Amino acid sequence: MTIQLELPNEQVERLNEIARARKRDVNQVLADAITDWLDAEAKRQHGWDILRELSKGLGESEPPHDAARNHDKYLYGKP
């Protein structure tokens, strides 16, 4: 697939510098950057999915009024 992208001259110059330093083509540098970004986004989305799953049911009932004082009892079953 071909994607056309317009970038400011400063970014194009910087990409060319990075590509030369790494002895790679600008397209390869961009493809690596996009792959890294997509991987990071997938991890971030997975984290949000976990948080959504863990938060299901929150706020649907009244918490005990002594939760601050007796949190060990409620969390760990300790008196």
C-alpha positions in Angstrom: 0.0 0.0 0.0 1.2 3.5 -0.7 0.5 6.4 1.6 1.3 9.9 0.8 2.3 12.2 3.6 3.2 15.9 3.7 5.8 16.9 6.3 7.4 20.2 7.1 10.9 20.7 5.6 12.5 20.5 9.0 11.0 17.0 9.7 12.1 15.8 6.2 15.6 17.0 6.8 15.7 15.3 10.2 14.4 12.1 8.7 17.1 12.2 6.1 19.8 12.8 8.7 18.5 9.8 10.8 18.3 7.6 7.7 21.9 8.4 6.7 23.1 7.9 10.2 21.5 4.5 10.4 22.4 3.7 6.8 18.8 3.0 5.9 16.2 4.3 3.5 13.8 7.0 4.8 10.9 4.6 4.1 12.5 2.0 6.4 12.9 4.6 9.1 9.3 5.6 8.8 8.1 2.0 8.7 10.0 1.3 11.9 8.6 4.4 13.6 5.1 3.4 12.6 5.6 -0.2 13.8 6.8 1.1 17.2 3.9 3.5 17.5 1.4 0.8 16.6 2.9 -1.6 19.1 2.8 1.1 21.8 -0.9 1.9 21.0 -1.8 -1.8 21.2 -0.2 -2.1 24.7 -2.0 1.1 25.7 -5.3 -0.2 24.4 -4.8 -3.5 26.2 -4.2 -1.6 29.5 -7.4 0.4 29.0 -9.3 -2.8 28.3 -8.0 -4.3 31.5 -9.0 -1.2 33.5 -12.5 -1.3 31.9 -12.9 -4.9 32.9 -11.7 -4.3 36.4 -14.0 -1.4 36.9 -17.2 -3.2 35.9 -19.7 -3.0 38.7 -18.0 -0.1 40.5 -20.5 2.3 42.0 -23.4 -0.1 41.7 -23.6 -0.7 45.5 -22.9 1.2 48.7 -19.5 0.7 50.2 -19.2 -0.1 53.9 -19.0 3.1 55.9 -16.1 1.8 57.9 -13.9 0.9 54.9 -11.1 3.3 55.8 -10.9 2.0 59.4 -11.3 -1.7 58.6 -9.7 -1.9 55.2 -7.4 -4.8 56.2 -10.4 -6.8 57.3 -12.1 -6.3 53.9 -9.0 -6.7 51.8 -7.3 -9.5 53.6 -9.9 -11.0 56.0 -7.8 -9.9 59.0 -9.7 -8.7 62.1 
